Amino acid sequence: MTQTEKPTTTIFDILTLRAKKGTYGYIHTMKRFAAIRAALCCGFSLLLVICGRLIFTRYAGLFTLLAIISSVPAAMSAVSFIMYARFRTGSREIFDSVESLRNNAPVFYDSVITTPDKSYGVNCFVALNKNLLAFSDHEKIEVSKLEKYLQNMARKNGYKDWTIKVFTDFSAYQERLGYLKEKKVKPLNKDREMIELVGNLSL
């Protein structure tokens, strides 16, 4: 499978936070937003220090205090960028294929599931007729651990008797979605609720 072009992101999208969680390109856009926000916050803190030391020397203590206070959101922005920088948006080819096969089933793209031990990048989740089917082409995916975590979280939130499967072979994933499409399986309200849960578990 070849990696295709990344989703186009304009500066307007970044600055207005138009990236919607669960849509294709979310990680790509948020990574850039987090980088810009971290740079601006750090730059503002540095500007306060310079003003206190070189321009308003009489109020150097006050400016230093303001710089320290402003470093908190700067640090939070830097952490946010580091989290997003570890992951990436999947190829457009994967997105287009899933869109053609999901047959109106609820879907969640560009997910980062954070477990107590590790964070996992997942290209997409599809929920259909009490089946939660995930695909990831990210490296170092521990399938059994991720499936166990998702099962535990589903049970804790009242979703019992669900089949939860994480695929790393896209051909097998396509085959499973194609089978459900061929059988004309219709989405249930519970399927939409499960996707909402995925959104709550995702970064």
Backbone torsions as a table, in degrees:
resi	resn	phi	psi	omega
1	MET	NA	131.5	-177.9
2	THR	-94.9	145.2	177.4
3	GLN	-82.2	125.2	-178.3
4	THR	-99.1	-172.9	-174.0
5	GLU	-65.1	151.8	179.1
6	LYS	-78.6	156.3	179.0
7	PRO	-63.0	141.9	-179.5
8	THR	-74.8	131.4	179.4
9	THR	-128.2	123.5	178.0
10	THR	-92.2	162.7	178.2
11	ILE	-63.4	-29.6	177.4
12	PHE	-65.7	-41.3	177.6
13	ASP	-59.7	-44.1	-176.8
14	ILE	-66.0	-49.9	-173.9
15	LEU	-72.3	-24.7	-179.6
16	THR	-100.7	7.5	178.0
17	LEU	53.5	46.8	-178.2
18	ARG	-78.4	-7.6	177.8
19	ALA	-65.8	124.1	-179.9
20	LYS	-101.7	127.8	-178.7
21	LYS	-57.3	132.2	178.6
22	GLY	93.9	-4.8	178.8
23	THR	-100.9	157.2	-179.9
24	TYR	-63.8	132.3	179.9
25	GLY	95.9	0.9	-177.1
26	TYR	-59.7	-49.2	-178.8
27	ILE	-63.3	-41.9	-179.3
28	HIS	-57.6	-46.3	-178.6
29	THR	-72.4	-43.9	-177.2
30	MET	-67.5	-30.8	177.3
31	LYS	-61.5	-42.8	180.0
32	ARG	-72.1	-38.8	177.4
33	PHE	-62.5	-44.9	-179.6
34	ALA	-62.4	-38.0	179.2
35	ALA	-65.7	-44.7	180.0
36	ILE	-66.1	-42.9	180.0
37	ARG	-63.5	-42.3	179.3
38	ALA	-64.0	-42.1	179.8
39	ALA	-63.6	-43.1	-179.5
40	LEU	-66.4	-43.1	-179.9
41	CYS	-64.9	-43.7	179.0
42	CYS	-66.5	-39.0	178.3
43	GLY	-63.4	-38.7	178.9
44	PHE	-65.3	-42.8	178.2
45	SER	-62.0	-43.1	178.9
46	LEU	-64.9	-38.3	178.8
47	LEU	-62.6	-39.7	178.3
48	LEU	-63.3	-41.0	178.6
49	VAL	-63.7	-45.0	-179.6
50	ILE	-62.8	-43.3	179.7
51	CYS	-61.2	-41.1	-178.9
52	GLY	-70.1	-33.6	-176.4
53	ARG	-86.2	-33.4	-171.7
54	LEU	-112.4	-27.7	-173.6
55	ILE	-110.0	-60.1	-178.4
56	PHE	-102.5	64.1	-174.4
57	THR	-63.0	-25.7	-179.9
58	ARG	-65.3	-28.6	-178.0
59	TYR	-112.1	30.4	-176.7
60	ALA	-56.7	-40.2	-179.5
61	GLY	-63.1	-42.7	-179.8
62	LEU	-64.1	-45.0	-179.4
63	PHE	-65.2	-36.0	177.6
64	THR	-64.9	-41.1	178.4
65	LEU	-63.0	-42.8	178.8
66	LEU	-64.4	-36.5	179.0
67	ALA	-65.8	-39.9	178.5
68	ILE	-64.1	-43.6	179.9
69	ILE	-63.7	-42.4	-178.1
70	SER	-71.6	-15.0	179.8
71	SER	-73.0	-18.2	179.2
72	VAL	-64.9	-55.2	176.5
73	PRO	-63.7	-29.1	177.7
74	ALA	-64.4	-43.4	178.9
75	ALA	-65.6	-41.1	178.8
76	MET	-63.6	-39.3	178.2
77	SER	-65.5	-39.2	178.9
78	ALA	-64.9	-40.9	178.1
79	VAL	-64.1	-41.6	178.6
80	SER	-60.9	-43.2	178.9
81	PHE	-63.4	-42.6	179.6
82	ILE	-60.6	-40.8	179.2
83	MET	-62.4	-48.7	-178.7
84	TYR	-69.7	-33.3	-176.5
85	ALA	-64.5	-22.0	-179.1
86	ARG	-74.4	-14.6	-174.6
87	PHE	-125.4	172.8	-176.5
88	ARG	-147.5	158.3	171.8
89	THR	-75.6	138.2	-179.9
90	GLY	-71.2	177.2	-176.9
91	SER	-70.4	153.7	177.3
92	ARG	-64.4	-29.7	179.7
93	GLU	-59.6	-42.8	178.7
94	ILE	-64.5	-46.9	-179.9
95	PHE	-58.0	-48.9	-178.2
96	ASP	-61.9	-38.9	-179.6
97	SER	-66.5	-44.7	179.6
98	VAL	-63.8	-42.0	179.5
99	GLU	-59.8	-35.6	-178.4
100	SER	-76.1	-18.9	-174.3
101	LEU	-107.7	-20.7	-169.9
102	ARG	-73.6	-20.1	172.4
103	ASN	54.5	51.6	178.2
104	ASN	70.2	8.5	176.0
105	ALA	-69.1	144.8	177.6
106	PRO	-58.9	138.5	-175.1
107	VAL	-138.4	152.8	177.4
108	PHE	-138.0	117.9	-178.0
109	TYR	-102.7	164.2	172.4
110	ASP	51.2	60.2	-177.2
111	SER	-103.5	144.7	170.4
112	VAL	-124.4	106.1	-178.7
113	ILE	-92.3	120.7	-178.6
114	THR	-102.3	113.3	176.8
115	THR	-97.9	171.2	177.9
116	PRO	-59.6	-24.9	-176.5
117	ASP	-100.5	-32.4	-169.6
118	LYS	-163.4	158.4	174.3
119	SER	-105.5	141.4	-177.1
120	TYR	-125.3	132.8	174.2
121	GLY	-87.2	129.6	-179.2
122	VAL	-126.6	124.6	-178.4
123	ASN	-62.2	-47.0	-178.5
124	CYS	-159.6	152.8	171.2
125	PHE	-119.9	137.1	171.8
126	VAL	-125.8	129.0	178.3
127	ALA	-112.2	124.7	-178.0
128	LEU	-153.0	119.2	176.3
129	ASN	53.2	48.5	178.6
130	LYS	64.8	27.7	169.7
131	ASN	-116.0	124.0	173.0
132	LEU	-107.9	109.7	-174.2
133	LEU	-113.5	120.3	-177.6
134	ALA	-116.6	149.0	173.7
135	PHE	-131.3	138.0	177.2
136	SER	-140.1	131.4	172.5
137	ASP	-109.3	15.7	176.8
138	HIS	-75.0	153.6	-178.9
139	GLU	-75.7	156.7	174.0
140	LYS	58.6	39.0	174.8
141	ILE	-80.9	121.9	175.4
142	GLU	-96.3	92.0	-170.0
143	VAL	-56.4	-49.4	-176.2
144	SER	-61.9	-40.6	-179.6
145	LYS	-67.9	-41.0	179.9
146	LEU	-67.6	-42.6	177.8
147	GLU	-61.8	-42.2	179.6
148	LYS	-63.2	-42.4	179.2
149	TYR	-62.7	-45.6	-179.7
150	LEU	-64.1	-39.3	177.3
151	GLN	-62.5	-45.0	-179.7
152	ASN	-62.0	-44.1	-179.9
153	MET	-67.8	-35.8	177.5
154	ALA	-64.2	-45.9	-179.9
155	ARG	-63.8	-40.7	-180.0
156	LYS	-62.8	-26.7	-179.2
157	ASN	-100.6	14.0	173.2
158	GLY	87.4	12.9	179.9
159	TYR	-101.3	94.1	-178.0
160	LYS	-101.7	162.1	177.0
161	ASP	59.7	32.4	175.1
162	TRP	-95.2	143.1	171.3
163	THR	-94.6	117.0	-178.7
164	ILE	-117.5	120.4	-175.3
165	LYS	-133.5	130.8	176.3
166	VAL	-108.2	123.6	-179.7
167	PHE	-104.1	143.3	170.2
168	THR	-117.7	-6.7	175.7
169	ASP	-103.1	110.2	-173.9
170	PHE	-67.8	-31.0	178.0
171	SER	-62.2	-42.7	178.3
172	ALA	-66.0	-36.6	178.5
173	TYR	-65.5	-45.2	177.2
174	GLN	-59.9	-41.5	-179.0
175	GLU	-62.4	-42.1	-180.0
176	ARG	-66.4	-44.7	178.4
177	LEU	-65.5	-38.9	179.0
178	GLY	-63.0	-37.8	178.7
179	TYR	-63.5	-45.9	-179.9
180	LEU	-65.0	-36.2	177.6
181	LYS	-67.1	-42.0	-179.9
182	GLU	-62.7	-36.7	179.0
183	LYS	-79.1	-3.4	179.0
184	LYS	55.8	43.9	178.6
185	VAL	-70.8	129.5	-177.0
186	LYS	-96.4	141.4	179.1
187	PRO	-68.7	148.2	178.1
188	LEU	-106.4	165.2	175.4
189	ASN	-59.6	-36.2	179.1
190	LYS	-62.9	-30.7	178.7
191	ASP	-64.4	-42.9	178.6
192	ARG	-65.8	-37.9	178.3
193	GLU	-66.1	-36.5	178.0
194	MET	-64.3	-40.2	178.1
195	ILE	-65.0	-34.9	175.1
196	GLU	-63.5	-38.4	177.2
197	LEU	-64.4	-42.4	176.3
198	VAL	-56.7	-42.6	178.1
199	GLY	-61.3	-39.5	178.9
200	ASN	-68.5	-29.4	-179.3
201	LEU	-84.3	-15.8	-174.0
202	SER	-91.2	148.9	178.2
203	LEU	-61.1	NA	NA
